[in-house]
Amino acid sequence: MTENRFSALARSIAGDVRTDDLGRYLLSTDGSIFRKTPAAVVYPRHAGDVAKTVVFARSRGLSVHPRGAGSGLCGGALGGGIVVDFTRRMNRLIRLDTAGRTFECEPGYRLGELEAALAGKGLFFPPDPSSGEYATFGGMAATNASGAHSVKYGNVADYLLDAEVVTGDGRTLMLSELETRDAEALPPNLRALYRLYMENRGIIEGAYPPVRCNVAGYNLRGLVAGDRLRMTRLISGAEGTLGITVRLKFRLLEKPPHESLVVAFFDDIVAAATAVQRILPMGPSGIEIMDKSLLSLAGKTDPTLRDRIPIGADNVLMVEFDDFSAATCAGLAEAARECVETAGLAREAHLAVSAGEKARFWAVRKAAVPILYRLKGEKKILALIEDAAVPTDRLVPYFKGIYEILNRRRIPFVTYGHIAKGLLHTRPLLDLRKAGDAALLKPLADDVFELVHRLGGSVSGEHGDGRLRSAYIRRCYPDIWPLFIAVKRLLDPAGILNPEIKTLDDPNQMTGPLRYGPDYRAGEPGRNRLRWPEGFVREIEKCHGCSKCTTVTAATRMCPVYKLTRDEEASPKAKANALRGLISGALPERSLFERAFQRVMSRCVHCGSCFHECPSGVDIPRMAVEARARYVRRFGPTLEYRLLTAAEFAGRFARKLPDAVKGLADTRMARRAAERFAGISARRRPPHFPARDLFERVPGESGGGRFRVLYFAGCYATYIRPEIGEAAVKVLTAMDMTVSLPPQHCCGLPMLAKGMTRTAAKRIRRNLARWGRLAVAADAVVVTCSSCGLSLMQEWGYLCDTAEMRIVREKTMHISRLIERFPGRLNLAPLGVKVAYHLPCHLNVQPSPKSALKLLSRIPGLETIDLDSRCCGMAGIWGMSAANIDLSRRIGAEMIHRLDRSGADFGATDCPTCRMQMEDMSGKPVRHPIEIVAAALPGQPHRQRG
């Protein structure tokens, strides 16, 4: 870091400080409508770093803004001072005590990680916000998060036992220690806090609305119990304005082993609200509602749900019960179903019996916000009035009132949420880039919150106040608003901890600064190198910052680099954020060609997992390619890029050389030279090219069946491991198919991944020209390489859109998927071996990704182990680079560990570079699944183990 006003802070802490434009811009947004660029970003390593940061900020009049996953909807993690991000370094589980049913963690630890750690232990942490897979405990405590089951289990504050907190003056306090002291033994500011409560207890306890969920303002209720100060409840929901938590301790509950789910569809919202009143006395663990807009998208997102959703249904209730008795659980569900049907409230109600159906409905509900961002058009769903909650017996007038307000203003909207506790996430659709829509923010909020106030509700049920609703707290609590101000001054006298949240009574705060406001302008930064059917700018703007791509558990495959590094730059959303800064002018145009910007783009390894798993369908890999391509267009490809993408040329040339000459490339001296001059790691062994390639081993056409296959072998099966291509042809002809092996070039994916779009386009054009009528006549274009398959099915469309390309794209499939279509055509003999299979990322994002595993399981006597692992870390040619090899191996370590412990005779995978990583790190031999299948054809030798 160059010398600046934060240099002293950087030298004094063990963590990292970012003050560059890009590093600050990446943390200028969260899941809200706002954008606020901080002066600096701190990634602390421990509590001492946080304390020093607060002291530094206070001495210089800077504000401090703690940040978790950045998934908040209210802008509570944004600010113009120092943002303290806990996800990179302070993200550990410190202690898990299953016997005592407690755990301790740092604030950057995520709920999804805890759930993985508790698997099989019969315990659970009840609060379950929809963002729980990636939400951090620091962020959840800051907003006092709840979730779908809070009607039965409550909020985070109900489980917080203790916390270590850094106060506004830089001191560190353990809250449990305060609760053991008499009032007179407390520090002066906390003695004053004690007296403030005792002198105003009657007013405080009667000032809060009678709702099941409320995080608006500060929770002063029960602040003193038995003459002891209970700070944990005050800190919960304070959004980092009274102290920054650096260590937390929570209690766990025994998890009921049985769950039942009733899915009931209704013709109008009033009928659903009435049904809720009938069901609540039965003690459900949760009741969720989704309206027709979300139902429609649910059917499109998950086709298996389409037939379960009645045509014309206005909304659905998902009613869940849990219990330690299976009979009780099932009985309650049946009673709830009968209740809504016999009363004539529900159009249709049924029990979701299978675990799969339950999971699919809950998956849609959890992904509601990102899914709704798929709605076409310029208007997007907004967080504004989405967190209002009213007493459940006033749901009907609330529904009628809010529908009247929105319809009167002709604002489209969607509704979903935790109806069991009176909390409806009503999301209006507006285009804030239009002045007219942006001008609706305040009057719409005024109208809705006035309705909520009349009905005895809260403006913030669980998401927090943030920058969005802090201006309404005074109106919600006119009697105790002065007490909130007094509490803030006692615990943060300098006013530096998230000062724009909770106690800033500014009615204009919700209208700016907006991420996309009337002053937002976006333009294409130069000529596009790829095709963007909906526009490059629009694709960038599709990312709304939900943070699902920062999930670090096996719940998602994305993003292998982020999972390991926890570095914001590595997250998929960082690519979209950086490019948005570029197109909007927030970052200078030259940034694209600077090392820091390209480092962000190079953290995308082009595995495709984020595009496949992103609920909003943002094509991050294509964005990264576009950015690299523009860089390569200006500066040209490096020697490393040229060598790593030259497998086809090397194969054609090297196979003609004597073995002694070929062997020179694998000497220590040659590998060191390759690393020094080309950046290719000396620890990677170069491939061996056999003397005869696939075209010299297999004729241009084989077999004589009516079903015609055009086989695209790819560089690996052509020049490096031609036995894969031989096996493929052998299996397909055994299935009575005619196999054509036309002249072919590299699929272009390695070049495309490195931004070498011109070279990739040439390969594509040559392939299409050579195949001609063969592609038209073929019933299928078959690949054995998963990366080649992804290239033909998807990536070729990045560069061209010809009739020939579309024919190839529509007919392309992996060989195991083709075999799956004709199961009766293949007879297999026993193989007495044990094989461990790894599913490549590029196959995982294609149709029928498990087809290879299923194919292996058909072989009699073959014991197949699914490694069920994440990315192997090789990521195509990315892992060949000296700059990436350490990270590559660390990513792949988990899969290799599973392979080594599997007891398998050999590994199996469909991807050439996954195979290279497996062989390199494990030492076990690795085969392509089609080689194993070919060995099991009748009449083949060597079928016994070993």
N, C-alpha and C positions, 0 to 999 in steps of 0.2 A: 504494500500500500504506500502510495506517495505521501509525503508529509502534508498534513492538513490539521484542522482543529480537533480531529478525533485520534490523532497519532498517539497522544499520551494515553488514551484509553486502550488502544490496541496493544501498547507495550505493557500495560498493567494487568491484563487478563490473559488467561490461558486459552480462551476461546478465540473466535475470529470476528473481525469487524470489516464490514463492506461499506465503502463510501462511493464506489464508482456508480455511474449513471445506471448501468444495466442491473447491477446487483440490487440497487435500491428500487428500481422500477419493478422488478420481479415480485417484490413484496408490497406493491402499491395497491393491490386489489385482494379481495377475498371472494366469498360467495355472494356478496351483496351488490347493490347498484352503484357503489361508490368507488372512487379511486383517489388515493392520497399518497403521494410519494414521500417516504421518510427521509430524514436527513442522513441517517445511517442505519445499518442493520447489524445487530450483535447476535452471534451464535455462541452462547455461553457453554462452558464445560461443567460448571458446578455452581453451587449457590454463591460462592465467593465472587464469581464473575458477575452475577446478577447484582449483588450488593455494590460492587465497585461501579457498575454501570449506573445504578441509581444515584450514587454519590456524585459521580461525574456529571450526570445530567442535571442534578440539582444545583451544582456549583456554576453551571453555565446557563441555567434557565431553560433547559430543554425538557420536553415531555418524554415519557417512557410508555411504550405500548406492548404488553405481552401478547404473544401470538402462538396459537397451537397449529392445527391442521390448515387453518385459513379457509375453513368451510362455512364460517358463520354468515348468516344472512342479513345482518344488521350493521356491518362495518365496525364492529367493536374492536377489531384487531388492527385498525388502520390509524395512522396519525403522522403528523409532520415532524416528530422528534425522532427518538431512537426506538425502532421496533426490535424486540427481543424474541427471537424465534427459538423454541425449545425442541423442535422436531429433529434437528441434525445431531445434537450431542447429548442433551439431557432427556433421554428417551428410554431409560432402563427400568425394568422391573427389579426393585431392590430386594424385596422379600415376599414370598408367598407362603403363608402359614395355613395349610389346609385343615389342620386339626383345630386351630383357633379361629378359622374362617375369617381371616383378614389378609390383606396384602398392602404393601407399600411400593410406591413408584415415584419416578420423576415426572414432571408435568408433560413431557413429550411422549410418554408411553401411551399406546393406543388401546382402545377397548377391544378391537379385533385381536390384538396380541394377547390380551388377557383371556379372551374366550378360547383361543387356541391352547393357552397354557392350562386352562381348566378342563379341557376336553377329557371326558372319562372319569372326572373326579367327583361328579355329583353336586357341584357347587356352581353358582352363577352370580353375576352382578346385575341386579334387576333393571336399572335404567338402560334403555335401549333406543337412543335416537336413531333415526333412519340413516344418519351419517356415521353410525357407531363403528363400522368396520375400519374407518380411518380417523375418527374423532379422537382427540387426545384427552387424557384425564384432566390436564390443566384447563383446557378449553371447556370441558364438560362441567367442571367445578365452577368456572368463572360465570357460566350462564345458568347454573343449577339445572342442567339438562334433565329431561325425563324420557319420553318416548311412548311407544304404543301401549305399554303395559303399566303405565304409571297410575291408572285409575285404581289398581290393586296394590302396586308396589312403591309408588311415590317417586321422589326426585333424588338427585345426587346428594343433596344435603342430608337426606335421611340415612345415608350410608357413610358419610365422611366422618371419620373418628378423630383425625388429627391432621394438621398441616404445618409445615415450616413455611413461614412467610417473610419476605423482605418488605419492610415498610418504606414509606416515602422518604425517610431520613437515612435509609441504607442499613438499618439494624435488622437482625434476623431473629424472629420469634417462633417458638414452638407453641402452638395454640393450646395444646393439652396442658402445658405448664401453667398457663394463665388460669385455666379452670381449677387448678389446685390451690390457688392463692386467695386469701381474703382480699376484700376490696382495697383495704388500706395498704396492702403489700404490692399493689399493682403499680406500674409506671404512671406518672402524672396524667398523661393523656388518656390512659385506659381507666384510671380512677374517675376522670371527668366523664368518660363514656358511660361508666357504671351509674354515676349520679344522674346523667341525662336520662337514662332509661327509667330509673327508679322514680324520678320526679315527674315523668310523663307516661308512666305505665298504662294508666287507664285510657289515655288518648291513643297511644300506640296500638294497644290490643284491639281497640274497636275501629281502627282506621282502614283495615284491609277488607277488600270485597270478599263475599262468601263463595269463592270459586275453588275448584279442586286444584287448579294450577295457576300460579301467579309469580312471575319473576320481575315485575315492574318495580323500579325503585330499589330500596334496600330492605332486607328482611330484618326488621327490628323486633319482631314478635319473639317472645321467649328469650330475649338476649341475656337475661339474668334468671338463673334457676338455682334455688337453694343458696342464695348469696354468692353464687359463682358466675363469672362472666363466660358466656358460651359464644365464643368467637367463630366457631366453625359454621354456624348457620348464617352469620352476617357475611362472612367471606364468600360463601356459596351464593352465586348470583350477582356478586358485586362487579364482575367484569374487569377485574384488575385495577379498580379505581381506589381501593383501600389498602392494597398490598398485593405482592406478586408471589404466588405459591411456587415453591421450588422443591417441595417434597410433600406427598400426600399419603394418608393411610385410610383405607376403606374397609368396611365389613362386607362379607359375602353371605349369601343365603344358600340353604340346601335347595337344590333344584327339583321341583315336582317332576316326576318321570313321565307323566301322562298329559297330553294336550289334545284338545278337540277343537275343530273349527267349523262354524256355521257360516255359509255364504248365502246371503239373502239379497234379492234384487227388488227394487221398488220403482214405482212409476212417478213418484214425486218426492221432494225433499221433506215435506211435512210428515208423510207417512213414515219415512225413515226415522225422523226425530221422535215421533210418537212411539215407534218400536223400541227405541233406545230406553225410553222411560219404563217400558214393560220389562225389559231384559235386565236393567241395572240391579234390581233387588236379588237377582240370581247369583250375583257375585262374579261377573266375568273378569278375566285378567286383562282384557282389552276389547274395545269395539272401534273399528276403523271404518271410515267412509271414503269412497271414491266416486266422483260424479261421472257423467256420461263421457266427457272429454277424455278423462283418464282411462275409462273403460275401453273407449275406441282405440286409443293408443296401445293399451295393454294387449288387445287382440292382434294388433299389427306387430308388436314387439315379440310376443310369444304366441305363435299360431296355435299351440296346444290349448290355449285358453279360449280361442275364438268360439268354439262350439259350446263352451260353458257359459257364455254371456248372452242372455236373451236379447233378441233384436228390439231396439227401442227402449231398453231399460234406462231409467234416468240416473240411478245410482245403485251402489252395492254397499251393504254392511258386511264386514268380516268380524264375526263375534267369536272370541277365543276363550276357552276355559282351560285351566290347568289344575291338577290335583295329584295327590299321592295314591289315589284309588282310580284305577281304570274305569270301573263301573260308575263311580260318581261323576267322573269327567264326561263319559259318554252320555249319562243320564241328563246332565245339565245341558249338553248340546242339543239333545233331542227335545228337551223341554223348551229351549229357546226357539228351535225350529217350529215346533207346534204352536208356540205362542204367537209368532208373527204371521203364520199361515192361517190359523183358525180365526184370528181377529181380522183377517182380510187386509192386513197391512202390506204384506209382501206379495209381489207377483209370483215369485218362485223362491224357494229356499231349500238348500240341501246341505248335507254334511260332507265336508271335504275329507274323504276317508284316507286316501293314500298320502304318504309323506311327500311325494312328488307334487301333487296338486296343492297341498298346503304351502309348500316352498315356493311354487310359482306365483300364487296370489300374494304372498308376503314379499316376494322379490319385486313384484310390480309396485307394491305400496312403498317399499323402501327406496325404490329408484324413481319415485313420483316426480320429484323436481327435475332431475336430469332428463327423464323421458318427456316431460312437458316442454322442454326446450326444443324438442323435435317438431313442435307445431310449426307448420309452414307460415311464411309471411313475415312482415317487418315487425309486427307487434310481438313482444315476448312477455312471459309471465314475470311478475315482479313480487318481491318481498316488500310489503308495505303495511297491509292490514291483515297479513296472513297468520298472526300469532294471537289474535284476540280470543278471549275465552269468556264465557258467560255461565251462570248456574245452569245445570242441565235441565231444570224445569222451566227454563226460559228460552230453550233452543228454538221453539217454533216462532215466537216473535222475533228472535234474532235472525233466523233464516229469512223471514218475510221482510224484515227491515233492510238487511244487507242486499237482498235481491232487488228490492225497490230502489235503493240508492244507486246500485250499479246499472240497473236497467234504465233508470231515469237519465243517467249520464251517458247511456249507450256504450258502456264499457264491457267488452266480453270478459269472461272470467271462468275459472275452474275452482272446484271445491274438493277438498279431501282433508283427512286429519283424524284427530283423536276425539271423536264425537262423544265417547263415554264420559269424558271429563269436561265436555262443553267447549272444546278447543277445535275450531275449524280453520284449516289453512286455506283461506279464500285468496286466490291469486289473480288479480286483474291483469289483463294483457294490454300493454301500452308500448308505444315506440317513443322512448324518451329523447330520441334525436329530433323529434318534432316538438316545436315550442308549445303547441297546443296540448299535447299529451303530457309534457313535463309540467305544464301549468296546472294539471289536474292532481298532482301528487298531494299537495297540502289540502285543498278543499275536499278531496276524497277521504283523506285520513281524518280530517275534522268531522265530517259527517258520520263516518263509521265509528269513530271513537266516542262521539257524543251518544250514539246509539248504545254502544257497549257500556258507557257510564250510566245511562238511564236504566239499563237492565242489571246493574250491579256486577259488572264484569271487569276484566283486566285487559289492558291493551297489549300486554306481553305475557303470554302463558308459559313459554319455555325457551324461546329463541334469544331472549335478552332484549335490552332496549337499544344498545348501540348508538350509532349516529342517527338511526332511523326514527326511534320513538322517544328518545330522552326528553325532547321538548314537551312531551305530553305528561310527564311524571307529575309535574306541579298540579296539573288539572286533575289527575287521578287522586292525589293525596293533598288536598289544600291544607288540612289540619296539621300534617306532620312534615310537610315540605321543609319548613325551617329546621326541623330535626335532622333531615337528610343532609342539609348544608353543614350543620354543626358536626355531624359524624365525619363528613369528608374533611373538614378542617382539623379535627382532632387526630385523624389517622394519616392524613396527607396534607400537612399544613402548607407546604410549598405548592400544592396543587399540580404536581407533575405526573401523577399516575393516571393515564388515560383521561385527561381533564375534560375532553369533549363528551364524555359518556356519563350518564346518570344525572349530574348536577349542573349541566350547562343548559339553561333555559332559553334556547335560541330557536324560535319557530322556523327560521329559514335553513336550519342545519340539514333537514331531510332533502333539500333540493340541490345540494351540492357539497363538494365537487363530485359530479357523476362520472361514471366510467364512460357511459354513452349519453351525453346530454346534447342540447341544441347547438352547443359550440363544438361538438365532436366532428372532426372531418377526417376522412380516410381516403387515401388514394393509392393506386397500384405503384409500388416503388420500382419503376422500370419494367422492362418486358418480362413476361412470365416465360419460364423454361419448360413448364409442364402444362398440361391441359387442366382447366378448372371449370367444369360444366356450370357450376353455380357461382363462379368467381372466387378468386384467391382471397379477396377481402372478406367475403361472406363466410368462407370456411374458417378463417381466423376468428371471426366474431362469434362463431357457433360455440366456442369454449366459454363457459360462464363461470368457471372456477369452482366447481362443486368439490374438487379434491379427491374424487374417487380414485384417480390415477396415482394417488400417494398411498394406497393400501399396501401394507408391508407383509401381510399374511398370504397364505396359499388360497385365500378366497378369490383372488384374481391372479392372473399370470403376469399382468403388467405391474410395474415396469421393472425389469430385472436390474437395471443400473440403479434406479431409485431405491429399490428394496434394500440393496446392499449399502449404498452410500448415504441415504437419507438427505441428499443434497438437493436443495430446491432447483438448482440448475438442471438436475437429471430428471426431474419430474416431467411427464409429457406436457402438462399445462404450461410449463415454463417456456416451451417452444412457441405456443400460441401467444402467451403474454409478451414475449420479446418481439415477436412479429407484429403484434398489435401496437406496441410502442413505436415500431418503425413506420407502419402505414399511417398512424395518426399524427406523426411528427413529434411525439413525446421523446423519442430517441432520434438523434440525427441520422440522416440517410447513410452516412459513412459507417455507422455502427455495423451494418451488415458485413463489412469487409474487415472488421477488427477481430483480433484473436479471441476476445472475451465472448463476443456474440457467436462466433463459429464454434467455440468450446461448448456452448449451450446446445447447439445443433448437433455436434458430434457425440453428445451423450445419448442421442437416439441411435439405437443399434439396428433399427429397421426390422424388428421382430414381428411387428404388426399387431401385437397383443392389445395395445391401447386402443387402436382403431376398432378392433373386434369387440372389446369390452366396454368402451366408452358409452354410457347410456345416451349421450347426445350425438354419438356418431361422428366425432371430430376426427378428421384424417391427419393426425399429427405426423405420422411417418412421411406422408407426401409433402407436408409443409417443410420438414427438415431437409428433404431432398431438394425442394425448390430453393431453399436458402443456400445449400451447398452448391447447387448447380450455378447459381449466380456468382458465387465466389470462384468456382472453377472456370466459369466463362471469362472472368476478368484476369485471373492469375494462372490459369492452366492447371492440369492435374499434376500432383507431385510424382516423383519417381516411385514412391511407395504405392500410390494408387495405380500407376501404370503396371507395375510388376504384379500386384495382387489381383488385378483384373485380367491378367494375360494367360489364364489357364488353357484356353483353347490354342493360342499360339504356341505356348510351351509344349502342349501335348503333341501338336503336329510336328514340331521341330525336334523335341528331345527324344521321342521314341526312335528316331533314326540313328541316334548316337550309340556308340558302344557302351556297355554297362559300366566299364571302368571310367569313362568320361562322365556318365550320369552320376556316378558315385561321388564325384568331386563336389557336387552341390551340397552334399550332406556332410562335408567335413567341417570341423570346428572353425577352421579359418574362413571358409566360405560363408558360414552362417554369421560369424562375427562381422564380416565385411558387409553382408546384407543388412545387418542391424545398423552398422555405422553409417553407411552411405544411402540406404533406402528406408530405414526405419522399420524393417521387418525383424521381428524378434529372433534372436539367435537360439532361443529355447524351443522354437517351433521347427520341427523337422520338415524339410521340403518333401512334396509328394514324389513317389517313384512312378515313372512312365514306362509301362511295358512295351516291348518291341512291336506288338501287334495291337492296334486299337480295335474298337468294336466293329467298325466297318470292314475290317479284314477278317473278322470272325463270324459275322452274321450276314447273310445275303440281304439285298435291298427289299426283298419280299419273302415272307415265310408263311407256311400254312396254306390252307385252301378253304377255310370256312366262309360262310356268307357274311358274318359280322366282321367288318373291316376296322382295323386299328392303325392309326398313325402314331408310331412310337417316337416321342421326343426324349432321347436318352440323357441329354445334358453333358456337360464337359467331363464330369466325374466318371459317369458310367461309360463314357466313350473313350477317354484317354488314360484315366488313372485306375479305375476298377472296372474294366470291360466285362468282368464276370457277372456284374450286376445286370448289365444289358443282356448278356447271354441268358441269364436265368429268367429275365422278364419275357424274352421271346419264347423260351422253352415252355413257360407256364401258359402263355396266351395261346400258343399253337396247340398245346395239350387241351385247351378249352375249345378247340375247333374254331379258332379265329384266324383271320388273315392279318398278318402284321407287316406293315410297311415301315421301312427305316430309311427315310429320305435324307439327302444331304442336309446338314443343319449346322448352325452356328450357336454360340453361347446365347442363353436366354436373355442376357443383358442385365440381370438383376445386380451382379456385383458392380457394374459400371453405374447403374442408376443409384445404388445406395451411396456411392461416392460422389454423386453429382455430375458424373460424366455422361450427360444426357445425349450429347451428339453421338458418342460412340455407341451407347445403348440403342439409340434410334436406328443406327446403321445395321446393327445385328438383327433388330426386329424386322426391318424392311427386307433384308436378305433372306431371312427365314420364310417370311410370307411369300416372297417371290419364288423361292425354290420349291415350296410345298404345293402351291397352285391348286390343281384339281384334286390332288391327293387329300387335302384338307376338306374339300367340298364333298368328296366321295366317302370319306371316313365316317363311320358311325361314332367313333370316339377318338380324341387325341389323348394319349395316355402318357403319363410321366411316372418315373420312379423316384425322382428327386423332389422333395417337398418344396424347395425354393424355386425350382423351375416351374412347378405347378402354380405357385403364387404369382410368379412373373407372368405366365401366360393368361391366367384367369383374371388378374387385377392390374399388375404393373404396366403391361403393354398399353393399357388404356390411359396411362399417364401421358403417353407420348403420341399416340395416334388413335384414330377412330374410323378405320376403314371397314368396308364390308368383310374383307378377308380376316381382319383382326377379330371382328365380332363373331365370325364363324368359329375361329379357333378358340376364342374365350368360352363360347357356349358349349363347346364339345370337350373341353379339357377336363380331365379328372385324374386323380391318383390311381395307380394300378390296383391298389387294394379295394378302392371303392368300386371299380369296374368288376372285380372278382366277386364282390359282395352282391352285385346285381344278378349274377349268374351262379348261385351256389351249387346248383346241380351239375354243373359242367366240370367240376374239379374233384377227382378222386385222390385222396392222400393216404399214404402208407405211414406206419408208425415211425416216430423218431424218439429215441431214448435219451434226450438231452434236456437241459434246463437253460432257459434263456431269459434275460432281463431286458425289457423293452422300454425305450425312452421315446416319448412323443415330442417331435420337434415343434418349435413355436410356429414355423411356417405351415406345418400340417394342421396344427391346432386351430388355425383361423380359416381352414377350408371346410367344405361340407364333409360330413361323415369322418371326423378326425380320428375316431377310434376304430376305423375299419381295418387297419393293419393289425391292431391288437386282437380284434375279433378273428381275423384270418389266421393268425398264429394259434389261437385257441382251438381251431378246428383240427389241427394236426394231432392225431392220436399219439399218446405217449409223450408229447412235448409239454413240459411244465413251463408255463409262461408267467413271468412276474412283471406286473405293471409297476415301474419305478415311480410313477405318479409324481414326477418331479417338475420343477420349474425349468426355466431356460438353462441350457447347459453352459452358457457363458461365452461360447465361441462366436455366436452371432455372425455367421458367415465369415467374411474376411476381416471383420472388425477385430476379432481376437488374435489375428496374426500379427498385429502391430506391436512393436516394442512398447509403445505408449500405453497400450491397453492390456497386455498379457497378464499382469498381476491381478487387475480387476476381473478380467475374463476368468481366471482360475478360481478366484474367490467366489464369483457367481456360480460357477459350476461345481464347487466343492460339495454342496449338499447332494446333488445327483450322483456324483462319483462315490460319495460315502455310501449311498444306498446301493449302488452297483457293486461295490466291493464287499458289502455285507450280505448281498443277496444269495451267495452260494451258487450263482449261475455259472455255467460252463463258458458262456460268452454273452456279450451284449448285443442288442439289435436296435437299429434306428433307421429312419428313412432319409435322413439328411447327411450329406457328405461331411460337412464341417462339424456337425454334432459327433459324427463317427470319429473324426480326427481328435476331437477333445476327449472323447471317452477312451480311445486307445492311448492317447498321450498321457492322461492323468491316472488311468487305472491299470494299464498294462494288460487288461483282458482283451482277447480278440473280439472284434465287433463285426456283425454281418447285417446286410440289408434284409428285411423280412422276406423279400421275394427270393433271395438266395436260399433261405430256409425252406420256403414253400417248394422251390424247385428240387431241393434235396429230398423232399417227401413225395415227389411224383413216383408212381410205380416203376420199379426197375432201376431206381437210382441206388448206388452203393453208399456205404458209410452212414448207416442210420443209428448206430449205437453210440452211447455216450463215449466221448473221448475218441 
